[in-house]
Amino acid sequence: MPVISERGKELKRRRHRAKSYTKFKAILAKNPSGEMKARIAEKLRRMTPSAEQLIKEWKLIG
C-alpha cells in the first residue's frame, strides 16, 4: 500500500472540498429555497474554517 505524504493528503482534501462545492452549487441552482440554503450553509460550516466567507460570496444568508 503506497504511503501518501502530508502534502498529498492536503491536496486530496482540497480536491474533495472542491467537488463538494460544485455539488452544492448545482443543488442551489435547482432548488434555491431558504431551507436548502440554510442546510448547505450548515454543511459548509462543518467542512471548512473559511465557511463564513463562502456563505457571504454565495449569498446563502442575508
C-alpha positions in Angstrom: 0.0 0.0 0.0 1.5 3.3 -1.0 2.3 5.9 1.6 0.7 9.4 1.0 2.7 12.4 2.1 1.1 15.2 4.2 1.0 17.3 1.0 -0.7 14.6 -0.8 -3.3 14.3 1.9 -3.8 18.1 1.9 -4.3 18.1 -1.9 -6.8 15.2 -1.7 -8.9 17.1 0.9 -8.8 20.2 -1.2 -10.0 18.3 -4.3 -12.8 16.7 -2.3 -13.9 20.0 -1.0 -13.9 21.5 -4.5 -16.1 18.6 -5.7 -18.5 19.2 -2.8 -18.7 22.9 -3.6 -19.6 22.1 -7.2 -22.3 19.7 -6.0 -23.7 22.3 -3.6 -23.9 24.9 -6.3 -25.7 22.5 -8.6 -28.2 21.8 -5.8 -28.7 25.5 -5.2 -29.3 26.1 -8.9 -32.1 23.6 -8.9 -33.7 24.5 -5.5 -32.8 28.0 -4.3 -35.2 27.8 -1.3 -34.3 29.3 2.1 -34.4 25.9 3.7 -31.9 24.5 1.3 -29.6 27.5 1.6 -29.6 27.0 5.4 -28.8 23.3 5.1 -25.9 24.0 2.7 -24.6 26.7 4.9 -24.5 24.3 7.9 -22.7 21.7 5.8 -20.1 24.3 4.7 -19.5 25.3 8.3 -18.7 21.7 9.2 -16.5 21.3 6.2 -14.1 24.3 6.3 -12.9 27.1 8.5 -13.5 29.6 5.7 -17.2 28.8 5.5 -18.4 32.2 6.5 -16.6 33.8 3.6 -18.1 31.2 1.2 -21.6 31.8 2.7 -21.2 35.6 2.0 -19.9 35.0 -1.5 -22.7 32.6 -2.4 -25.3 34.8 -0.7 -26.7 32.0 1.4 -27.6 34.1 4.4 -28.5 37.8 4.4 
